[in-house]
Amino acid sequence: MTTHDRDSVDGTTGFGIRPGEVAVELPAVPDAGLHFIGRIRTPWKSRAKCPKNARESEAVCTVEVAPTFQPALMGLDGTTHLWLLYFMDKAPRDLVVQVPRQYGQGRGTFALRSPARPNPIALSAVRLLGISEGKLSVIGLDCLDGTPLIDIKPYFASTDCFPDAVVGWHRERGSAET
């Protein structure tokens, strides 16, 4: 494990190591492979311009499903919301402790929604506006243009919604500010 005490941001990706963050060496060989099923088209070309949370934007984005996988869209007509799983391919993968800029305190990567993680898989619940020729128009994304798409799943309000869900450190932070 390595603790970095300098702020070094990569000019290409916008990611870097902040004071107090911890990075590890990753295994040389991955455990599994994925088949990207398409690409996500968004207006954001840099991390600085990208919303920090998918609910921060009303931008209409396009999910381009590869021709091979377009038959898998059958049955989505009339669906209002979807889960999109995507691979944040520009994010660093070696951080296990991160210091979010807006919180200033170190947290374990698995306690955060940051794209920087050992397997930078993200998910967003999106509103489906329409489907045409293998392309989905959606609202509710927070990824860079060209992000690889891993999977699409229907959002079921009856099983996917937990209104009483709590993230302990986030709740504690909110009560400390009031």
C-alpha positions in Angstrom: 0.0 0.0 0.0 1.2 3.5 -0.8 0.0 6.7 0.9 0.5 9.7 -1.3 1.0 13.1 0.3 1.1 15.2 -2.9 -1.7 16.5 -5.2 -0.9 15.3 -8.7 -3.7 15.6 -11.2 -3.4 14.0 -14.6 -4.1 16.6 -17.2 -5.7 14.1 -19.5 -8.1 12.3 -17.2 -8.6 14.9 -14.5 -7.9 12.2 -11.8 -5.0 12.4 -9.4 -3.8 11.5 -5.9 -4.8 13.9 -3.1 -3.1 14.2 0.2 -4.3 11.4 2.5 -5.3 9.0 -0.3 -4.1 5.5 -0.5 -3.3 3.5 -3.7 -2.5 -0.2 -4.1 -0.8 -2.3 -6.7 -3.4 -4.1 -8.8 -3.2 -7.8 -9.8 -1.3 -8.3 -13.1 -4.1 -10.4 -14.6 -7.9 -9.6 -14.4 -10.3 -12.2 -13.1 -12.9 -11.9 -15.8 -13.6 -10.3 -19.2 -16.5 -8.2 -20.3 -18.2 -7.6 -23.6 -19.1 -3.9 -24.0 -22.5 -3.8 -25.6 -22.3 -0.2 -26.8 -21.2 3.3 -26.0 -22.8 6.2 -24.2 -22.8 9.6 -25.9 -22.9 12.6 -23.5 -22.0 16.3 -23.8 -19.1 15.9 -21.4 -15.6 15.6 -22.7 -13.7 16.2 -19.4 -14.2 15.2 -15.8 -14.4 18.8 -14.7 -17.4 19.4 -16.9 -19.2 16.1 -16.0 -21.8 16.2 -13.3 -20.7 14.7 -10.0 -24.1 13.0 -9.6 -26.4 11.7 -12.4 -29.4 13.5 -10.9 -27.6 16.9 -11.3 -28.3 17.0 -15.0 -31.3 17.1 -17.3 -29.1 16.6 -20.4 -30.5 14.2 -23.0 -27.8 11.6 -23.7 -27.7 8.8 -26.3 -27.0 5.1 -25.5 -25.8 3.5 -28.7 -26.3 -0.3 -28.5 -24.0 -2.3 -30.8 -25.9 -4.0 -33.7 -25.1 -7.5 -32.3 -27.0 -6.6 -29.0 -29.9 -4.6 -30.4 -32.3 -7.6 -30.4 -31.9 -7.5 -26.6 -33.8 -4.2 -26.5 -37.1 -6.1 -27.5 -39.7 -5.5 -24.8 -38.4 -2.2 -23.5 -41.2 -0.2 -25.2 -43.3 1.5 -22.6 -40.5 1.3 -20.0 -40.0 4.6 -18.2 -36.7 4.0 -16.3 -33.6 1.8 -16.7 -30.5 0.9 -14.9 -27.4 1.5 -17.0 -24.2 -0.1 -16.0 -21.1 1.3 -17.6 -17.3 1.2 -17.4 -15.6 4.4 -16.3 -12.6 3.6 -18.5 -10.7 6.8 -17.8 -10.8 6.4 -14.0 -7.8 5.3 -11.9 -8.2 1.8 -10.5 -5.7 1.7 -7.7 -7.2 4.0 -5.0 -8.6 2.3 -1.9 -8.8 5.4 0.3 -10.0 8.7 -1.3 -10.4 12.2 0.0 -13.4 13.7 -1.8 -12.8 17.4 -2.5 -16.2 18.5 -1.1 -15.7 16.5 2.1 -12.0 16.8 2.8 -11.8 13.6 4.9 -10.5 10.2 3.8 -13.1 7.5 3.1 -12.7 3.9 1.9 -13.4 3.6 -1.8 -16.3 1.3 -1.2 -18.0 3.9 1.0 -18.0 6.4 -2.0 -19.7 6.6 -5.4 -16.4 7.9 -7.0 -15.5 6.5 -10.4 -12.0 5.8 -9.1 -12.2 2.2 -7.9 -10.6 -1.2 -8.5 -13.4 -2.1 -11.0 -14.7 1.3 -12.2 -18.2 0.1 -12.9 -20.9 2.7 -12.5 -24.6 2.6 -12.6 -27.3 5.1 -13.1 -31.1 5.0 -12.9 -32.1 6.8 -16.0 -35.4 8.1 -17.5 -35.9 6.5 -20.9 -37.3 9.0 -23.4 -37.3 6.8 -26.4 -35.8 4.0 -28.5 -35.0 4.3 -32.2 -32.7 2.2 -34.4 -30.7 0.7 -31.5 -30.3 4.1 -29.8 -31.8 5.0 -26.5 -32.5 8.6 -25.5 -32.1 9.0 -21.7 -31.8 11.6 -18.9 -29.8 10.9 -15.8 -26.2 10.2 -16.6 -22.9 11.4 -15.2 -20.2 9.9 -17.5 -17.8 11.1 -20.2 -18.7 10.9 -23.9 -17.8 7.5 -25.3 -18.0 5.6 -22.1 -18.4 1.9 -22.7 -21.8 0.4 -21.9 -21.8 -2.9 -19.9 -25.5 -3.7 -19.4 -29.1 -2.4 -19.4 -31.7 -3.5 -16.9 -35.2 -2.4 -16.3 -35.8 -0.4 -13.2 -38.5 -1.9 -11.0 -39.8 0.7 -8.5 -41.3 -2.2 -6.5 -37.9 -3.8 -5.8 -35.2 -1.2 -6.7 -36.4 1.6 -4.3 -35.4 1.7 -0.7 -36.6 5.0 0.7 -35.2 4.3 4.2 -31.6 3.6 2.9 -28.8 5.4 4.8 -25.1 5.9 4.2 -23.8 6.3 7.8 -21.0 8.8 7.2 -23.2 10.9 4.9 -26.0 11.1 7.4 -23.5 12.0 10.2 -22.1 14.8 8.0 -25.6 16.2 7.4 -26.5 16.3 11.1 -23.2 18.0 12.0 -24.0 20.9 9.6 -27.5 21.6 11.0 
